[in-house]
Amino acid sequence: MKVTVVGSGYVGTTTALVLASLGHQVIGYDIDAGKVERLNNGELPFTEPGLDQMLRDLLGSGRMTFTSDSRSAVTESEVLMISVGTPSMPNGGADLKYLRQVLDTIAAHINEPKIIVTKSTVPIGTNRWMKERLSEIIDMQTYPVEVVSNPEFLREGEALYDSLHPSRTVIGGENESAMDKVKGLYASLQTTYVVCNYETAEMIKYASNGFLAAKISFINEMARLADRVGADIRGVAQGMGLDPRISPHHLYAGIGYGGSCFPKDVDELLYFGTQQGTELELLRQVKRINDSQIAWFADKMQSVLPLEGKRIAVLGVAFKENTDDQRESPGIKMIEQLLHRGVQEIRVVDPTVESVEHIHWSKGIDRKMLSRVNVVTEASEAVAGAHAVVLATPWPQFSSYPWEAWASIAETAYFFDGRNYLDPAEMRSKGWHFTGIARGETT
């Protein structure tokens, strides 16, 4: 099948490459000519394991190409898959300006019947609005266009696996023939199809992310209690997760969730619920707990080591391992929290960050404070002379560092594990004053 994927960001590029790997003829369209040139040269504009080699292989096969020419992108494919950003507005609602622009672009070049597939995460009711909007700006009798909702469920850092081994494939719409064609895109995959109407498909995506965010906030709230009574939250989570009704996934206490999905989707659900006259009180508390988790951990650090005037090494800037995505990163929020608490110097190390300018700081951050932040390439340089180390992102290499040797190069060997990634007993045996999140000691 001939497919155009509109939007060459993380989801769009991943989707385009996977569809091409399944044998489809795929065009990746983006208005950013520079990004298109990089992709056509085999350069992936983000970090995602396995995709860089897949990109080079598929470009060589001839099944994958990228363009910034909107006319050819629309006219040369029968399926147009939209994968553009829907960022949060200040009120929490999703901003659909990019989606509207894409619809206008598609309408301007429609030359035959098309199927428009929505991969973007969009508010409930958007796909139905899209169909109504298209009927207003094109002649649907001459060029019938069908809209199908097909939300993505990719995890950054594991997107290739998730694409080739989907837990489910959701297809929402009204036209059975169009929905069957979209199912045909994934015919070679083993998957369970959920076929439904637009609103159900849209809500599945939001409800899924809302529930996963709730699991994270739940275990973090339990961690606060466990921290008081001497329970090990890792053991608590393990015992809970063995119950098949609960499962272990996302039961990891830490400094909160971040990334491009959970914060945005929880905000949109809260906004949409209010607009519909339904206050989602559980999700409101999920957000409150997450928003306060950084400060809670900083308070815990402060109780162990007064932070003002100290030098701190922070390991990790990306919101999770195996990605360069910094959106809503807990690591960045932790750095900003430490700056506000008077830390003298922060040395940052992350394999995806080269300089302070490459870090996506909060809009309200005092730029003068950033003079106290330095990015270093070697973790040993960050640790040397530091009063404490904070682990904010669980990059695999952080577990293999020579921590026993490094305990002697730190000014004072305090280690604060914001991800419960390293073993407390092992780190203490290597000379570190180790503090995790509710690892069996009372505070």
C-alpha positions in Angstrom: 0.0 0.0 0.0 1.2 3.6 -0.7 1.3 5.6 2.5 2.3 9.1 3.4 3.1 9.9 7.0 2.6 13.6 7.7 5.0 14.8 10.4 8.6 13.5 10.8 8.9 13.7 14.6 9.4 10.8 16.9 6.1 9.1 16.3 5.9 10.0 12.6 9.3 8.8 11.7 9.0 5.6 13.7 5.7 4.8 12.1 6.9 5.6 8.6 10.0 3.3 9.0 8.0 0.4 10.5 5.4 0.6 7.7 8.1 0.6 5.1 9.7 -2.4 6.8 6.4 -4.2 6.5 6.6 -3.8 2.7 4.6 -0.7 2.1 5.7 2.2 -0.1 6.1 5.1 2.3 6.6 8.9 2.0 7.5 10.8 5.1 6.3 14.4 4.8 7.5 17.4 6.9 7.5 21.1 6.3 11.0 21.3 7.8 13.2 21.0 4.7 16.3 20.7 6.9 14.9 17.8 8.8 13.8 16.1 5.5 17.3 16.5 4.1 18.9 14.9 7.2 16.5 12.0 7.0 17.1 11.4 3.3 20.8 11.4 4.2 20.2 8.7 6.8 20.5 10.9 9.9 17.9 10.3 12.5 16.9 13.6 14.2 16.4 12.0 17.6 17.7 9.1 19.7 15.8 5.8 19.5 17.5 2.3 19.6 17.5 0.4 16.3 15.9 3.1 14.2 19.1 4.7 12.8 20.1 1.4 11.1 16.5 0.8 9.9 16.4 4.2 8.3 19.6 3.6 6.3 18.5 0.2 5.2 15.0 1.3 4.1 16.4 4.4 2.2 18.6 1.9 0.3 15.6 -0.4 -0.4 13.7 2.4 -2.2 10.6 1.8 0.0 11.2 4.9 2.1 11.7 8.5 1.1 11.1 11.9 2.7 9.9 15.1 1.2 8.8 18.6 2.0 6.7 18.8 -1.2 3.1 18.8 0.0 1.6 18.1 -3.4 3.5 14.9 -4.1 3.0 13.8 -0.5 -0.7 14.0 -0.9 -1.3 12.9 -4.4 1.1 9.9 -4.5 -0.5 7.9 -1.7 -3.9 6.5 -0.9 -3.5 6.6 2.8 -2.4 9.8 4.6 -1.4 9.2 8.2 -1.3 12.3 10.4 1.4 12.4 13.1 1.9 16.0 14.2 2.2 17.4 17.7 -0.7 18.4 19.8 1.1 20.4 22.6 -0.6 21.6 25.7 -2.0 25.1 25.9 -1.7 27.1 29.2 -5.2 26.0 30.1 -4.2 22.3 29.7 -6.2 21.8 26.5 -4.5 20.3 23.4 -3.4 22.8 20.8 -4.7 21.6 17.4 -3.2 24.3 15.2 -0.8 21.9 13.5 -3.6 19.4 12.8 -5.7 22.2 11.3 -2.8 23.2 9.1 -2.3 19.7 7.9 -6.0 19.3 7.0 -5.9 22.5 4.9 -2.8 21.3 3.2 -4.3 17.9 2.4 -7.6 19.5 1.2 -5.6 21.8 -1.2 -4.2 18.8 -3.1 -6.9 16.1 -2.9 -7.1 14.5 -6.4 -8.8 11.2 -5.7 -10.4 9.3 -2.8 -8.2 9.1 0.3 -8.1 7.6 3.7 -6.9 10.0 6.4 -5.6 8.2 9.5 -5.0 10.1 12.7 -2.0 8.9 14.7 -1.7 12.0 16.7 -3.1 12.0 20.2 -6.2 14.3 19.8 -9.1 15.3 22.2 -12.2 13.3 22.1 -14.4 14.4 19.3 -11.5 15.6 17.0 -11.8 12.9 14.3 -15.5 13.5 13.9 -14.7 17.3 13.6 -12.0 16.5 11.0 -14.5 14.7 8.9 -17.0 17.6 9.1 -14.2 20.1 8.4 -13.1 18.2 5.3 -16.7 18.0 4.0 -16.8 21.8 4.2 -13.6 22.4 2.2 -13.6 19.7 -0.5 -16.2 18.1 -2.8 -16.7 14.8 -0.9 -18.9 13.4 -3.7 -16.2 13.8 -6.3 -13.3 12.9 -4.0 -14.7 10.9 -1.0 -12.3 11.1 2.0 -12.7 8.8 5.0 -11.2 9.5 8.4 -10.0 6.7 10.7 -8.6 7.0 14.2 -5.5 4.8 14.8 -3.8 6.1 18.0 -0.2 5.1 18.8 1.0 3.4 22.0 4.8 3.7 21.6 7.2 3.9 24.5 10.2 6.0 23.8 13.3 3.9 24.0 11.4 0.8 23.0 9.4 2.2 20.0 10.7 -0.4 17.5 9.7 -3.3 19.7 6.3 -1.8 20.4 5.7 -1.2 16.7 6.5 -4.7 15.7 4.9 -6.4 18.7 1.8 -4.2 19.5 -0.2 -5.0 22.5 -3.3 -3.9 20.6 -4.2 -2.0 17.5 -7.1 0.5 17.9 -9.1 1.4 14.8 -11.9 3.9 15.2 -14.3 5.1 12.5 -17.5 4.9 10.6 -16.6 3.4 7.2 -16.0 -0.3 7.4 -14.1 -0.4 4.1 -11.7 2.3 5.2 -11.2 0.7 8.6 -10.4 -2.7 6.9 -7.8 -1.0 4.7 -6.1 0.5 7.8 -6.2 -3.0 9.4 -4.5 -4.2 6.2 -1.5 -2.0 6.9 -0.7 -4.2 9.9 -1.7 -7.6 8.3 1.8 -9.1 8.8 1.8 -8.3 12.6 0.4 -10.4 15.4 -2.0 -8.1 17.1 -5.4 -7.8 18.7 -7.7 -5.3 17.0 -10.1 -3.1 18.9 -12.6 -1.8 16.3 -14.8 1.0 17.6 -16.2 4.5 16.9 -14.1 7.7 16.9 -14.8 8.7 20.5 -14.0 5.3 21.9 -10.7 5.2 20.0 -9.7 8.6 21.2 -10.6 7.9 24.8 -8.7 4.6 24.8 -5.5 6.5 24.3 -6.2 9.2 26.9 -7.6 6.7 29.4 -4.5 4.4 29.0 -2.0 7.1 29.7 -4.1 8.5 32.5 -4.2 5.1 34.2 -0.4 4.6 33.8 0.3 8.0 35.2 -2.0 7.1 38.1 0.0 3.9 38.8 3.2 6.0 39.0 1.7 8.5 41.3 0.1 5.8 43.5 3.4 4.0 44.0 5.1 7.3 44.7 2.5 8.1 47.4 3.0 4.7 48.9 6.8 5.4 48.8 6.2 8.5 51.0 4.4 6.3 53.6 7.0 3.5 53.3 9.7 6.0 53.9 8.2 6.9 57.2 7.7 3.3 58.5 10.8 1.6 57.2 9.2 -0.5 54.4 11.2 -1.1 51.1 9.0 0.2 48.3 10.8 -2.0 45.8 9.6 -5.1 47.8 6.1 -3.6 48.1 5.9 -3.0 44.4 7.2 -6.5 43.7 4.6 -8.1 46.0 1.8 -6.0 44.4 3.0 -6.6 40.9 2.8 -10.4 41.2 -1.0 -10.1 41.4 -2.2 -10.4 37.8 -4.9 -7.9 38.5 -2.3 -5.2 39.2 0.9 -6.2 37.1 4.4 -4.8 37.8 4.4 -2.3 35.0 4.9 1.3 36.0 5.1 0.4 39.7 8.5 2.1 40.0 8.9 4.7 42.7 11.0 7.7 41.7 11.0 11.4 41.1 7.9 11.4 39.0 6.8 10.8 35.4 7.7 13.1 32.5 8.0 13.0 28.8 5.8 14.0 25.9 2.7 12.0 26.8 1.7 11.5 30.5 1.9 15.2 31.6 0.2 16.5 28.5 -2.5 13.8 28.4 -3.4 14.1 32.1 -3.7 17.9 31.6 -5.9 17.4 28.5 -8.1 14.9 30.4 -8.6 17.3 33.3 -9.4 20.2 30.9 -11.7 18.1 28.8 -13.5 16.7 31.8 -14.1 20.2 33.1 -15.4 21.3 29.7 -17.9 18.4 29.8 -19.0 19.2 33.4 -17.2 16.1 34.8 -14.4 16.9 37.3 -11.8 14.1 37.2 -10.7 14.2 40.9 -8.6 11.1 40.8 -6.5 12.5 38.0 -6.2 15.8 39.7 -4.6 14.1 42.6 -2.4 12.1 40.2 -1.1 15.4 38.8 -0.7 17.0 42.3 1.4 14.1 43.6 3.6 14.1 40.5 4.1 17.8 40.6 5.3 17.6 44.3 7.5 14.6 44.0 10.7 16.5 43.1 10.3 18.8 46.1 9.6 15.8 48.3 12.8 14.2 47.3 14.8 17.4 47.6 13.4 17.8 51.2 14.7 14.2 51.8 18.1 15.2 50.5 18.1 18.4 52.6 17.5 16.3 55.7 20.6 14.3 55.0 22.9 17.0 53.6 22.3 20.7 53.8 22.3 21.8 50.1 23.1 25.4 50.2 26.6 26.2 48.9 27.2 22.6 47.9 28.5 21.1 44.6 26.2 18.5 43.1 26.7 16.0 40.3 23.4 15.2 38.4 23.3 12.1 36.3 20.7 12.3 33.6 18.7 15.0 31.8 16.5 13.0 29.4 13.1 12.2 30.9 14.0 8.5 30.7 16.8 6.3 29.5 17.5 5.4 25.8 16.0 8.7 24.5 17.1 12.3 24.1 13.6 13.6 24.8 13.7 16.2 27.6 10.1 17.2 27.6 8.8 17.5 31.2 12.0 15.8 32.3 12.2 15.1 36.1 16.0 15.5 35.8 15.7 19.0 34.6 13.1 19.8 37.3 15.5 18.4 39.9 18.3 20.6 38.7 16.1 23.7 38.9 14.9 22.6 42.4 18.5 22.4 43.5 19.3 25.8 42.1 16.4 27.3 44.0 17.8 25.7 47.2 21.1 27.5 46.8 23.3 24.8 45.5 26.6 26.5 44.5 27.4 24.4 41.4 25.8 21.6 39.4 27.7 19.4 37.1 25.5 17.5 34.6 26.2 14.4 32.6 23.9 12.8 30.1 25.0 10.9 26.9 22.5 13.0 24.8 23.5 16.5 26.1 26.5 18.5 25.0 26.0 21.9 26.7 23.8 23.9 29.0 22.2 25.5 25.9 21.0 22.0 24.8 18.9 21.6 28.0 15.3 22.6 27.7 14.8 24.7 30.8 11.5 25.8 32.3 10.2 29.1 30.8 10.3 30.8 34.2 13.9 29.8 35.2 16.2 32.7 36.1 18.8 32.6 33.4 21.4 34.0 35.9 21.0 30.8 37.9 22.2 28.8 35.0 25.7 30.2 35.4 25.9 27.7 38.2 25.3 24.7 35.8 28.0 23.0 33.8 27.6 20.1 31.4 30.5 17.6 31.4 31.1 14.7 29.1 32.7 12.3 31.7 30.8 11.3 34.8 34.1 11.1 36.7 34.5 14.8 36.1 31.1 15.5 37.5 31.7 13.4 40.6 35.2 14.7 41.4 35.0 17.3 44.2 31.2 17.0 44.4 29.5 16.9 47.8 26.8 14.6 46.4 25.6 12.7 43.4 22.0 12.7 42.3 20.8 10.0 39.8 17.9 11.4 37.8 17.8 9.2 34.7 18.6 5.4 34.9 20.9 5.2 31.9 22.4 1.7 31.8 26.0 2.9 31.9 25.4 4.5 35.2 25.3 1.1 36.9 28.7 0.1 35.6 30.7 3.1 36.7 33.6 2.4 39.2 31.7 3.8 42.2 34.1 2.4 44.7 37.0 4.3 43.2 34.9 7.4 42.7 33.9 7.6 46.4 37.4 8.8 47.1 37.4 11.6 44.5 34.1 13.1 45.8 34.4 15.8 48.4 31.8 14.0 50.5 30.4 10.7 49.2 26.6 11.3 49.4 24.5 9.5 46.7 20.9 10.2 46.2 19.2 7.7 43.8 16.0 9.4 42.5 15.2 6.3 40.4 15.9 3.5 42.9 18.2 2.2 40.2 21.3 1.1 42.2 21.6 -1.4 45.0 21.8 0.4 48.4 23.9 -2.2 50.2 26.3 -2.5 47.3 26.7 1.3 47.1 27.3 1.6 50.8 29.9 -1.2 50.7 31.7 1.0 48.1 31.9 3.9 50.5 28.8 6.0 49.6 26.3 7.5 52.0 23.4 6.2 50.0 19.8 7.4 50.0 17.1 6.1 47.7 13.3 6.5 47.8 11.9 4.4 50.6 14.5 1.6 50.5 13.7 0.3 54.0 15.0 3.0 56.3 12.8 5.4 58.3 13.2 9.1 58.1 
